[in-house]
Amino acid sequence: MDDSSAILERLFLLHPKEIDLSLDRLLPLLEKLGHPERKLGPVFHIAGTNGKGSTTAFLRAMLEASGRTVHVYTSPHLVTFHERIRLGRPGGGAYVSEAELAETLTAIERLNAGAPITHFEITTAAALVLFAEHPSDVTLLEVGLGGRFDATNVIDAPEVSVITSISMDHEKFFGDSLDRIAWEKAGIIKPGRPVVSAPQAAEVMAVIEHEAARAKAPLFVGNRDWIAHAERGRLVFQDEDGLLDLPAPRLPGRHQFINAGNAVAALRRSSLDVPVSAIEEGLQSVDWPARMQRLAAGALVEKAPDDAEVWLDGGHNPGAGAVIAEAVADLEERLPRPLYLIAGMLQTKDPVGFFRPFAGLAARVFTVPIASSNVGRDPVELAEAARAAGLEAEPQADVASALAALARLLPPGTTPRILICGSLYLAGDVLEANGTPPK
């Protein structure tokens, strides 16, 4: 039997167009597989532009702290594909093993019999089969792209549909209209099933409210039906069931208070009994790599100037740029240090929109290619975009070269704060090169 990498590469050739949003290819395959999506038990379905992964991580940490086994499907991966499929086990889950993944993909490939299907659709089918074969208490499904026609949107009656912050992204597929993007995301709302949403712009909220009303789905919205905010170093959460005084989320950044609040709200609107003690433990134990992750050691960190702070974040759109810049500004307020960005981005992203919030905050941007993607933006072009956003910028050959260039220009005795950012693909490359891949 081939290994999973060889199988995935072969499956990609069945429908080389990477993104072709439709359920018409997947639904017949799921029928041949005996409808594994109907054998999962309670499912939390998570969509949004930013914060999906973090909200999913909070849900997993809180549910596991309550003693439950939790399956998790997320995308993209950072270093290995196996990160996308986490199988719930007593005491904590684990990424799918190579043997199980290869066996499942081989069986699905044989059953699909060469029919056109996208890479994401067939890997979603594999995740659903694995989840059905290994029963767990809860399943968390993160939408890959959009929601309405995403391959994960085959769950008829989710425990809760969760919508995180919605902003502009993937305009190539959804257009440059915020209400159109919101309509795609709101496609995960199902008849009669609870919907929990992060605070949204009025334009987005109008769409979500309309879709929830059409589906007669109870809707619970941040800053209206629930509130989460920082107060004296704590997370204060309040909804119709009362007030919770909780520890601050372990994940850095003010935006994580909202993501954590969204997760708490979703749990409290579900039929699951999750004690406050488990919510507290989950907030303090949560782990989600490449989201304002501090890199304390490793091969790349050793190349940074002495005592430098090195941070990593895979955010890649204007909304992400705004919250990352806010998080870095908070760090600056607590401990002032000159900020330098090392950035790589895909051609499909809006670099000026991403960089603009860093104007006046970052001393310089070093732009780099993304080795693991064939659609990475040229560093020279990316540097021009950074300058258009009001930043000083210069292209470099790679992250190591950028760290060396930074060391050369730093005044003696200066301790910098370095943020490597702009793409989850770049973040994965950095974690691998640093020797600190997700566990």
C-alpha positions, 0 to 999 in steps of 0.5 A, a space after each residue: 500500500 502506498 503512503 498517504 502522501 503518494 495517495 493524496 498526490 494521485 487523488 489531486 489529479 482527479 480534479 486538479 482545480 484546487 477549489 471548486 465549491 460544490 457538494 455534488 461530487 461528495 454527496 454521492 461518495 458519502 452515500 457509497 461510504 454508508 453516510 459516515 456523516 450521520 454517525 458522528 453524534 453531537 457536531 459543532 460546525 465552525 465557519 468564519 473568516 478569522 478565528 475559526 481555528 482558535 475557536 475550535 481549539 478553545 472548544 476542544 480544550 474545554 470539552 476535553 477538560 470535561 472528560 469528553 473525547 473529541 474528534 477535530 477536523 481543521 485545515 490547512 495543516 502546518 507541517 504534515 497532513 495528519 494535523 488535519 484529522 485529530 481522533 478523540 481518545 480518553 485523556 486527549 486526542 492524537 493526530 491520525 496515524 499514517 497507517 490509518 490514514 493511508 488505509 482509509 484513503 486507499 479504500 475511498 480511492 478504490 470506491 470513488 473509482 476515478 470519478 472527479 473529486 477535489 482534494 479537499 472533498 475526498 480528504 473530508 470524506 476520509 475524516 468523516 469515515 475515520 470519525 465514524 469508525 472511532 466513536 467519540 463524544 463530540 466532533 468539531 468540523 471547521 469549514 475549509 472555505 466559505 460554508 454553504 458549498 464547503 465539503 464539511 456542510 453535509 451535517 443536517 442537524 449540528 449541535 451548534 453552528 458557530 460563526 466567527 468574525 467575518 471580513 473580506 477574504 477569498 474575493 476570487 471565489 465570493 466576490 468583493 461584497 461583504 454581504 455575499 461573503 456573509 451569505 456563504 458563511 451563513 450557509 452552515 445554519 440549519 433548520 431549528 439548530 442553535 447558531 452562535 455568532 461572534 460580534 459582526 459588522 451590521 452588514 454581516 449581521 443582517 445576513 446572518 439574522 435573515 438566514 437564521 430567521 429563514 431556518 427558524 434557528 435560534 440565534 445568539 450574537 456577541 455583544 447582544 446575547 452574550 458578552 466577553 471582555 477583558 477585565 483586570 487580567 480576566 475574561 468576563 463572560 455574560 449571557 442570559 444564564 449568568 456571569 462567569 469570571 474566568 481566567 484570561 485565554 492562554 492564546 495572546 491577543 485581545 481577539 482571543 477573548 472574543 474567540 474564547 467567548 464564542 466557544 463558551 457561548 456555543 457550549 452554553 447553547 448546546 445540550 452538553 453539560 460542561 462545568 465551569 471548571 472545565 471551561 476554566 481549565 480549557 482556557 488555560 490549557 488551549 494550544 493552537 500553533 502559529 497564532 501569535 505563537 512565541 518561538 522560544 527556541 529552535 534552529 531559526 530562533 538561534 539565528 535571530 539577534 541575541 535576546 530577540 522576541 520571535 513571534 509567529 502568526 499565520 493570519 493573512 487577510 486585512 482582518 487578521 492584520 488588524 487584530 495581530 497589529 493590535 496584539 503586538 501593540 499591546 506587547 509594545 505597551 507592556 514592554 517597548 521593543 522595536 518591531 520588525 516583520 518577516 512576511 510572506 504571502 500568497 498571490 490571492 491575498 490583499 497585502 496592502 490591506 494586511 500591512 496597513 495596520 502595522 504602519 507606524 508600528 513596525 520599523 521595517 518589513 523583510 519580505 520572503 518567498 514561501 517555499 511550500 507554495 507555488 502561488 506565493 507572492 514574489 518578495 520584490 512585489 510584496 515589498 512594494 505592497 508593504 511600502 504602499 501601506 506606509 512601511 519600509 520594506 526590503 526583499 530577502 531570499 528566505 527567513 534565515 536571510 531576513 534574520 541575518 539582514 536584521 542583525 546587521 542593521 540593528 543598532 548595538 544593544 537593541 533587542 528587537 521584537 520579530 513577527 513572522 507573518 502573512 501565511 499559514 504556509 510560511 508558518 508551517 515552513 518556519 515551524 519545520 525549519 525551526 524544529 518545532 512542528 505541532 505535536 
